């Protein structure tokens, strides 16, 4: 299986957020703004998003890397690196 691309990773993030906060419209998420504040995720909800991303993508996200998921753009870039993809085409 090939590494997921930016669109697939963004969809995985939206899926993970939607499982925790189904009222969130992905179209309202600004890619350069703090994700947790935009979708009103507390630390427990954020941890559940991380768990869901692990389930979807099959990768571990260590606690020391949680800061890499600050914004949608940064999260996609981080997940691309973790999944062995390229950040080109951003």
N, C-alpha and C positions, 0 to 999 in steps of 0.2 A: 504494500500500500504506500502511496506517495505521501509526502508531508502535506498537511492542509495548507491552503493559501489564506490570504488575509480575509477574504469574504467568509470562508468556512470558519475561521477562528472567531470572527466577529459574530457570526450566527451562533457559535457555541457559547460565547459570552452572553448573548441575548437570551439564549435558551436557559442558561444557568440563572440569570437574573429573573427571568420569567417564572421559573419554578419557585422562587422565593417571594417575588413581588409581581404577581400576575397583572397588576393594574398598571405597570410601567409600559409606556409606549416606546419601543426602541427608536422611533423617529425623533423623539424628544431628547435623546441622549446626545450631548455635544461631545465630540471625540477628544477635545483638548481640555475639558473641565473635569474636576475630581468626580469620579464615578459614584463613590459612596454617598456624597452629598446630593447628587442629582437624583438618585433613586431612593434616598433615605434608608440606607442599609446600616444597621448597627453592627457591632463587631460579631455577634452571633450569626446574623444574616450573611455577613461577608464571608465568614468561615464556611457557611453552607454553600455559598457560590463557589468557593475554592473546591469543596468536596465534589460538587456537581461537575465542575470543569475536569477534575480528576476522572470522574466516571465517564464523561463524554470523550475526553482526549486520551485517557490512559497514561497520563503523565503526573508525576509528583511535583507539587509546588511547595518548596520548603518555606517555613514561616519567615525565614530571613529574606525571602524574595517577595513577600507580600507588598512591599512598597513599589515594586515594579508594576503593580496593577492599579496604580493611582488613577490613571485616565484610561479611556477606551483605547486610544492610540498606543499608549505605553503598554497596556495589557496585550494588545495584538502583537506588538513588536516582541515582547517578552515570550509570548506563547510560540511565535514563529521560531525564535531561537531554541526554545525547549523542544519543539517538535522537529527541528532540523530543517526548517524552511528558510527562505531568504526574505529579508526585509525590503528588497527591491520592489519597486512598483507602488510605493507608499503614496 
